[in-house]
Amino acid sequence: MNFVGPFAKAQENAQKFGTSLLFVSSCTETVKVIKDMEEQNIVLEANGDKNGLTLNKVDTELFLEMMFSQVVIKDA
């Protein structure tokens, strides 16, 4: 359905809000996972598991790249 006038603006604002909410939620969950992985790294380091540490490092870099490679538009 194509809206015109103020309804079009309201629809656009609702879509931007929903997209922003999804982005913030995904960033929050990603940070939680990274914190859990940092705790896991302490255990892996104590056990001498270099392979596990390497995999966690690669995963952490991937998560951070995905989070920060997306353009964030101010006041969008």
Secondary structure, DSSP 8 states (H G I E B T S, - for coil): ----THHHHHHHHHHHHHHHHHHHHHHHHHHHHHHHHHHHHHHHHHHT-HHHHHHHHHHHHHHHHHHHHS---TT-
